[in-house]
Amino acid sequence: MADIDTDERYTLGPVLARCSSLAGVAAWDLDVAACADAHVACRYYTKTDNGLLLPWAGRVWCNPPWSNIGPWVEKAWGEWHSGHIEALGMLLPATRTDIAWWQDLVEPQRDTPGSPLHVCFLPGRIQYGKPGDLLAAHQGTPAFGSVFLWWA
């Protein structure tokens, strides 16, 4: 079974509900970094599909691979500016605020009047589902907090 430190982890219902409420989204139209076993929308892109190469539209959810976050945040901005996005939510580790992608793509827009970007550092350590163990009572909890970004 995979470990929580891998890129294969899934957003669980309570976390999704909280993030959806923050973003004002009742249901997501497209999950751009999902798999057949775990997706939060009827339409979803898998690792094989590669959501970085495909268009995003509607209300978009993204829990990207943590080993490669920057391109996903950059894609989110590009897709937001395309005008095809109604709302976009992205769940990320909160311990990477000092690295280039955060400083270049998030920090300049965070808490800026008129910016479409909203940031919420989630309290505590949220749980994520593990591959092959999606319905088990014990899920994986990383040793760091998480942050929810949304564009609206």
N, C-alpha and C positions, 0 to 999 in steps of 0.2 A: 504494500500500500504506500502511496506517496506521502511525503512529509509536508507540513504546512509551509516549509521554506521553499517549496517548488512554486512554479508559476501556476500550477493547477489547483486553484481553490475557487470556491463558489460563494456568491452572496446568498445568505440565508434570509428567510421570510421576514423576521423582525427587523433586521438591518435594512432590507429593501423597503419595508413599510415606512420606516423612519426617514430614509433618504427621499422616498417618493413624496412624503408629506412636506418635507423641507422644500422640495422643488415644485410643489403644487401639481404633481402629476398623479393622476388616478391609475393609469396603466401605461407601460412603455410599449412603443411600436416596434423597436429594433434593439437587439442586444448585439453589440459589435465585437465582443470578445467572449464567446460562449462555447458550449459544446452541446451535443445532442442530449446528454444526461442532465445538464444544468444550464438553463437559460431563463431569463426573466420576461421574455417577449415571444410572441408566436413566430416572428421573423428574427433570425439570428445568424451571425457569421461565426464559423468555427476557425480553429487555427489553420486548417487547410484552405478555407476561403480567404483568409487574411483580410480582416476588417480595415487594415491600413490602406489597402488597395481598392476598396469598394466604396461606393457613395453611401453617405448617411443621410437620413431624412426622417422627419416626424419627431417623435419623442424618443430619444436615443439614450440607452443605458450602456455604460462601459465600466467593467472591472478588469482593467488591462493586466497583462503579465508584468509583475513588479520588477522583473529584471530588465525591462525595456520601456519605461514609462514615457520618457520624453517624446518619442514619435507619436504616441497616442494623444498627448496633450496638444502637440502641434497640429495633428490632424483634427482634433476637436475645434480648435480655433479656425482652421481653414473651412471646415464644414459649417461652423456657425456663421461665418461671413458669407457663405454661399447663399444663405437665405432659405435653405431647405430644412432647417432645424427649427422645430417649435420649442423644444426644451432638450437639454442634454445634461445627464448626470454621470459623474465619474467618481468611483470609490478608490482611494489611494492610501498607501502608507503615509503616516504623518511625520515620519522621521527623516524625510528627505528634503526639507525646506531650504537647506544650505547649498544644494547642488544646482548646476547650471540650468536644467530645464525648469525648475521651480522659480529660480531667480529671473529667468528670461521670459517665461510664459505665464506665470501665475502672479508673482509678487507685484509687478508693475500695475496689474489690474485689480488686485485684492484691496477691498475697502475704498475703491475709487468711485466717487459719484458718477453715475451714468454708465458704469461698466456693466456688461451683461453677466460678468462672472461673480458668483457668490461662493464663499468658503465657510465651511463649518467643521471645526475640529471636534470629532465625536468623542464623548467622554468614555473613559475606561478602555478595555481591550475587547473589541468585538470578535465574535466567532465567525469562522468561515467553514464552509463544507469542504470535505476532502474527497478526492476522486475515489470511487468505489465504495464510499461510505456516506453517501448523500443523505440518507435517512437515519443514520445512527444518532443516538442521544449525545455522544461525545464528539464534538467537532473540534477543529483546530483553532487555537487562539494564538496569534503572533505575540511576541514580546514587546510590541510597540502599539501605539495608538493609530487610528485611521482618520483620514480627512475626506470629507465629501465636497466635491466641487460641482457646481451646477451653473449652467448658462441659461438665462431666461430673460 
